[in-house]
Amino acid sequence: MGADEDLMMFEVCGTRYKLSEYNVAVEAHKDEFRDSLSLLNEFPYTVKSFQGDAIEQIKNAAISIVYKQEKISLYSFIKGLRAFEEQLPLSDETNGLEVENNLELAVRHIADKNDYHSVVIETFRILQDFHFLNATARWALIEAHRILHFHSVLIWCNGWEQLWTRATWLNNAIIMYDSCFDKLIQAVWIGTESYRENKIGRESLITPEGLEVVYKKCWHRSDKRFSRIPSPYLHLFEEFQKTDYEIAVSNYAQRIKHRGGMRYAGMFPFGQTWNYANKNEYDSFNTRNEIDIDEVVDTVKDYHIGICKLASRIVVFLMEEFKKHGYLTGEDIHL
């Protein structure tokens, strides 16, 4: 795509305008938008006006977003955002476990004087960290899916700035999702006391310094991606690790960490216009190695759904382990 081409445009009453010409378009067609002019004037700056049933006000507005040469009505655009968000579940199973079980843990700890309760609490805290991180990644992914950002410090021009904004959100989402996977490994690592194979005792969990020692033993021990998973519990991760989206997102994360980012198609429109090739068959177009941002968003969406299922499986497993050893029963405690 050349630098003079527009990644995105508006179509208003059948006429196409650059994004930077939005106010011009609204003014030119103010008669057609007599009933919704104030709403449309706010459109580039806020999504607040479109909350709840207010979206119905623009259902028949003669304005569309042209993205990848496809016309998307303003109404469909807003509905599509909400539909995408509804496809991304929240990992509710990992939320609030320490609070929910706090009373039973306190009572049993006083009665038994068993230091295993530190294992349970630290595991619940890791799962809580996972929940917060997963929710933040989810938010970033939603923003990456949004093809047009209403409020932006960047000036609207030909759509490139919108792609840049989306790419920034998406890169952050990928890194956070990759870290979410680390959190689940840590939960199993501490919840099953796998660190004790390294002659580290439970007493390490009672100080920040000791916890750092435990976590360091959970870091990469080889080049294999799943080497940190304790071997007796590989079955928990087996289905997830074989998915195309897990492999893809892991590779995306490595590219971002070690190459400084992803090269999304259209993100660098100011490169060469000629294709340089020589006798060694170097092709300056083919070596750009660009990827479509919408394809990546869909892949990361699948990853989100998959890792939430994995988190649910791990919570069930760990709760069964805690109950099997009598450290947590899930029964109501009455004082």
C-alpha positions as CSV (number, residue, x, y, z in Angstrom):
1,M,0.0,0.0,0.0
2,G,1.4,3.4,-0.9
3,A,1.7,6.3,1.4
4,D,-1.0,8.2,-0.5
5,E,-3.7,5.5,0.0
6,D,-6.1,5.6,2.9
7,L,-6.4,2.7,5.3
8,M,-9.8,4.0,6.4
9,M,-12.4,6.5,5.2
10,F,-15.9,7.7,6.0
11,E,-18.8,7.5,3.6
12,V,-21.5,10.0,4.3
13,C,-24.6,10.0,2.2
14,G,-22.8,8.2,-0.6
15,T,-19.7,10.5,-0.6
16,R,-16.4,9.3,0.7
17,Y,-14.3,11.5,3.0
18,K,-10.9,11.2,4.6
19,L,-11.0,10.7,8.4
20,S,-9.4,14.2,8.7
21,E,-12.4,15.6,6.8
22,Y,-15.0,14.3,9.3
23,N,-16.2,17.7,10.4
24,V,-16.3,18.9,6.8
25,A,-18.6,15.9,6.0
26,V,-20.9,16.5,8.9
27,E,-21.2,20.2,8.0
28,A,-21.8,19.4,4.3
29,H,-24.7,17.0,5.2
30,K,-26.1,18.8,8.2
31,D,-29.6,18.8,6.6
32,E,-29.6,15.0,6.4
33,F,-28.4,14.8,10.0
34,R,-30.8,17.4,11.4
35,D,-32.0,15.1,14.2
36,S,-28.7,13.7,15.2
37,L,-26.2,16.4,14.3
38,S,-25.1,17.0,18.0
39,L,-24.6,13.3,18.4
40,L,-22.5,13.0,15.3
41,N,-20.4,16.1,16.2
42,E,-19.4,14.3,19.4
43,F,-18.6,11.0,17.5
44,P,-14.8,11.4,17.0
45,Y,-14.2,12.3,20.7
46,T,-16.4,10.1,22.9
47,V,-18.3,6.8,22.9
48,K,-20.4,8.0,25.9
49,S,-23.2,9.1,23.6
50,F,-23.7,5.5,22.3
51,Q,-24.2,3.8,25.7
52,G,-27.4,1.8,26.3
53,D,-30.3,2.3,24.0
54,A,-28.8,5.5,22.6
55,I,-27.3,3.5,19.8
56,E,-30.8,3.2,18.3
57,Q,-30.5,7.0,17.5
58,I,-27.9,6.3,14.8
59,K,-29.4,3.1,13.4
60,N,-30.5,4.8,10.2
61,A,-27.7,7.4,10.0
62,A,-26.3,7.6,6.5
63,I,-22.7,7.3,7.7
64,S,-20.4,4.4,7.3
65,I,-16.8,3.5,8.0
66,V,-14.9,2.2,5.0
67,Y,-12.3,-0.3,6.2
68,K,-10.4,-2.6,3.8
69,Q,-12.7,-1.3,1.1
70,E,-15.7,-2.7,3.1
71,K,-18.5,-0.4,4.2
72,I,-19.5,-0.8,7.8
73,S,-22.4,1.3,9.1
74,L,-21.9,3.2,12.3
75,Y,-24.7,1.1,13.9
76,S,-23.0,-2.2,12.9
77,F,-19.7,-0.9,14.1
78,I,-20.9,-0.3,17.6
79,K,-22.9,-3.5,17.7
80,G,-19.8,-5.4,16.5
81,L,-17.7,-4.0,19.3
82,R,-20.2,-5.3,21.9
83,A,-20.5,-8.7,20.2
84,F,-16.7,-9.1,20.2
85,E,-16.6,-8.2,23.9
86,E,-19.3,-10.8,24.7
87,Q,-17.2,-13.5,23.2
88,L,-14.5,-13.0,25.8
89,P,-15.4,-14.5,29.2
90,L,-13.9,-13.3,32.4
91,S,-12.0,-15.9,34.5
92,D,-14.4,-15.7,37.4
93,E,-13.2,-19.0,38.9
94,T,-9.8,-17.4,39.7
95,N,-11.2,-14.4,41.4
96,G,-11.5,-13.9,45.1
97,L,-10.5,-17.4,46.3
98,E,-8.4,-16.1,49.2
99,V,-11.3,-14.0,50.4
100,E,-13.9,-16.8,50.0
101,N,-11.8,-19.3,51.9
102,N,-10.2,-16.9,54.4
103,L,-12.3,-17.9,57.4
104,E,-11.9,-21.6,57.0
105,L,-8.1,-21.2,56.4
106,A,-7.8,-19.1,59.6
107,V,-9.7,-21.5,61.8
108,R,-7.9,-24.5,60.5
109,H,-4.5,-22.8,60.7
110,I,-5.2,-21.9,64.4
111,A,-6.4,-25.5,65.1
112,D,-3.7,-27.4,63.2
113,K,-0.7,-25.1,63.2
114,N,-0.1,-26.4,59.8
115,D,2.2,-24.4,57.6
116,Y,0.7,-25.9,54.5
117,H,-1.9,-23.1,54.7
118,S,0.8,-20.7,53.4
119,V,0.8,-22.9,50.2
120,V,-2.9,-22.5,49.8
121,I,-2.9,-18.8,50.3
122,E,0.0,-18.1,48.0
123,T,-1.6,-20.2,45.3
124,F,-4.9,-18.2,45.7
125,R,-2.9,-15.0,45.4
126,I,-1.2,-16.2,42.2
127,L,-4.6,-17.1,40.7
128,Q,-5.9,-13.6,41.8
129,D,-2.9,-12.1,39.9
130,F,-3.9,-14.2,36.9
131,H,-7.5,-12.8,37.1
132,F,-6.4,-9.2,37.1
133,L,-3.8,-9.7,34.4
134,N,-6.2,-11.7,32.2
135,A,-8.9,-9.0,32.6
136,T,-6.4,-6.3,31.7
137,A,-5.2,-8.2,28.6
138,R,-8.9,-8.7,27.7
139,W,-9.4,-5.0,27.8
140,A,-6.4,-4.4,25.6
141,L,-7.6,-7.0,23.1
142,I,-11.0,-5.3,22.9
143,E,-9.2,-2.0,22.1
144,A,-7.1,-3.7,19.5
145,H,-10.2,-5.0,17.8
146,R,-11.8,-1.5,17.7
147,I,-11.0,-0.4,14.2
148,L,-11.8,3.3,15.0
149,H,-10.9,4.9,18.3
150,F,-13.2,7.7,19.1
151,H,-10.9,9.5,21.5
152,S,-7.2,9.8,20.6
153,V,-4.4,12.2,21.1
154,L,-3.4,11.5,17.5
155,I,-4.8,13.6,14.7
156,W,-7.1,11.7,12.4
157,C,-5.6,11.6,8.9
158,N,-5.8,8.5,6.6
159,G,-6.3,5.8,9.1
160,W,-2.7,5.0,9.8
161,E,-2.8,6.5,13.2
162,Q,-5.8,4.2,14.0
163,L,-3.8,1.2,13.0
164,W,-0.8,2.4,15.1
165,T,-3.2,2.7,18.1
166,R,-4.6,-0.7,17.6
167,A,-1.1,-2.3,17.2
168,T,0.0,-0.7,20.5
169,W,-3.0,-2.2,22.3
170,L,-2.5,-5.6,20.6
171,N,1.2,-5.9,21.4
172,N,0.4,-5.2,25.0
173,A,-2.4,-7.7,25.0
174,I,-0.1,-10.4,23.6
175,I,2.6,-9.8,26.2
176,M,0.1,-9.9,29.0
177,Y,-1.5,-13.1,27.8
178,D,1.9,-14.7,27.6
179,S,2.4,-13.7,31.2
180,C,-1.0,-15.2,32.1
181,F,0.3,-18.6,31.1
182,D,3.3,-18.1,33.4
183,K,0.9,-17.4,36.2
184,L,-0.9,-20.6,35.8
185,I,2.4,-22.6,35.8
186,Q,3.3,-20.8,39.0
187,A,0.0,-21.7,40.6
188,V,0.5,-25.4,39.9
189,W,4.2,-25.1,40.9
190,I,3.3,-23.7,44.3
191,G,0.0,-25.4,44.8
192,T,1.5,-28.9,44.4
193,E,4.7,-27.9,46.2
194,S,6.8,-29.0,43.3
195,Y,9.5,-26.6,44.4
196,R,10.3,-29.0,47.2
197,E,12.1,-31.2,44.7
198,N,14.8,-28.5,44.8
199,K,15.1,-29.0,48.6
200,I,13.2,-25.8,49.3
201,G,10.8,-26.1,52.3
202,R,7.5,-24.5,53.0
203,E,9.1,-22.0,55.3
204,S,10.4,-20.2,52.2
205,L,6.8,-19.0,51.6
206,I,6.6,-16.9,54.7
207,T,9.1,-14.2,53.5
208,P,9.3,-12.1,50.3
209,E,12.9,-13.2,49.9
210,G,12.0,-16.9,50.3
211,L,9.2,-16.5,47.7
212,E,11.7,-15.0,45.2
213,V,13.8,-18.2,45.6
214,V,10.8,-20.4,45.0
215,Y,9.7,-18.4,41.9
216,K,13.2,-18.4,40.4
217,K,13.2,-22.2,40.5
218,C,10.0,-22.0,38.4
219,W,11.7,-20.1,35.5
220,H,12.9,-21.6,32.3
221,R,15.4,-24.4,32.8
222,S,15.8,-25.2,29.1
223,D,14.7,-23.9,25.7
224,K,11.5,-25.9,25.8
225,R,8.5,-23.8,26.3
226,F,6.8,-26.1,28.7
227,S,9.9,-27.1,30.7
228,R,8.6,-25.2,33.7
229,I,5.5,-27.3,34.2
230,P,6.1,-30.0,36.8
231,S,6.2,-33.3,34.9
232,P,3.4,-35.1,37.0
233,Y,1.0,-32.3,36.0
234,L,1.8,-31.9,32.3
235,H,-1.6,-33.5,31.5
236,L,-3.3,-30.3,32.8
237,F,-1.7,-28.3,30.0
238,E,-1.5,-30.9,27.3
239,E,-4.7,-29.9,25.4
240,F,-3.8,-26.2,25.6
241,Q,-0.2,-26.5,24.5
242,K,-1.2,-28.4,21.3
243,T,-3.5,-25.6,20.0
244,D,-2.5,-23.5,17.1
245,Y,-3.4,-20.3,19.0
246,E,-1.1,-21.1,21.9
247,I,1.9,-21.7,19.5
248,A,1.1,-18.6,17.6
249,V,0.7,-16.2,20.6
250,S,3.9,-17.6,22.1
251,N,5.7,-16.8,18.9
252,Y,4.1,-13.4,18.7
253,A,5.3,-12.6,22.2
254,Q,8.8,-13.6,21.4
255,R,8.8,-11.4,18.3
256,I,7.6,-8.4,20.3
257,K,10.1,-9.0,23.1
258,H,13.2,-9.7,20.9
259,R,12.4,-7.7,17.7
260,G,10.7,-4.7,19.2
261,G,7.2,-5.4,17.9
262,M,5.1,-7.0,15.2
263,R,5.1,-5.7,11.6
264,Y,1.4,-5.4,10.8
265,A,0.3,-4.9,7.2
266,G,-0.1,-1.2,6.4
267,M,1.8,-0.1,9.5
268,F,4.8,1.0,7.4
269,P,3.4,2.5,4.2
270,F,6.5,4.7,3.6
271,G,8.9,2.0,2.4
272,Q,10.2,1.3,-1.1
273,T,7.9,1.5,-4.1
274,W,10.2,-0.5,-6.2
275,N,10.9,-4.2,-5.8
276,Y,14.6,-4.8,-5.6
277,A,15.8,-8.2,-6.7
278,N,19.3,-9.4,-7.7
279,K,20.9,-12.6,-8.9
280,N,20.7,-14.1,-5.4
281,E,16.9,-13.7,-5.7
282,Y,16.6,-11.2,-2.8
283,D,13.0,-9.9,-3.0
284,S,12.5,-6.7,-1.1
285,F,8.7,-7.1,-1.0
286,N,8.5,-10.7,0.2
287,T,11.0,-10.2,3.0
288,R,8.8,-7.6,4.7
289,N,7.1,-10.4,6.6
290,E,3.9,-8.5,7.4
291,I,0.9,-10.0,9.1
292,D,-2.8,-8.8,9.0
293,I,-3.7,-7.2,12.3
294,D,-7.3,-8.6,12.2
295,E,-6.0,-12.2,11.8
296,V,-3.8,-11.7,14.9
297,V,-6.7,-10.2,16.9
298,D,-8.8,-13.3,16.0
299,T,-6.0,-15.6,17.1
300,V,-5.5,-13.8,20.4
301,K,-9.3,-14.0,20.9
302,D,-9.1,-17.8,20.6
303,Y,-6.1,-17.7,23.0
304,H,-8.2,-15.8,25.6
305,I,-11.0,-18.3,25.5
306,G,-8.6,-21.2,25.7
307,I,-6.6,-19.9,28.6
308,C,-9.8,-19.2,30.6
309,K,-10.8,-22.8,30.1
310,L,-7.3,-23.9,31.2
311,A,-7.5,-21.7,34.3
312,S,-10.9,-23.2,35.2
313,R,-9.4,-26.7,34.9
314,I,-6.4,-25.8,37.1
315,V,-8.6,-24.3,39.8
316,V,-10.7,-27.4,39.9
317,F,-7.6,-29.6,40.1
318,L,-5.9,-27.5,42.9
319,M,-9.1,-27.3,45.0
320,E,-9.4,-31.1,44.8
321,E,-5.7,-31.4,45.8
322,F,-6.3,-29.1,48.8
323,K,-9.4,-30.9,49.9
324,K,-7.8,-34.4,49.4
325,H,-5.1,-33.5,51.8
326,G,-7.6,-32.0,54.3
327,Y,-6.2,-28.5,54.1
328,L,-9.4,-27.1,52.7
329,T,-12.9,-28.6,52.8
330,G,-15.0,-25.8,51.4
331,E,-17.5,-26.3,54.2
332,D,-19.0,-23.3,56.0
333,I,-17.3,-22.5,59.3
334,H,-19.6,-21.3,62.2
335,L,-17.9,-19.7,65.1
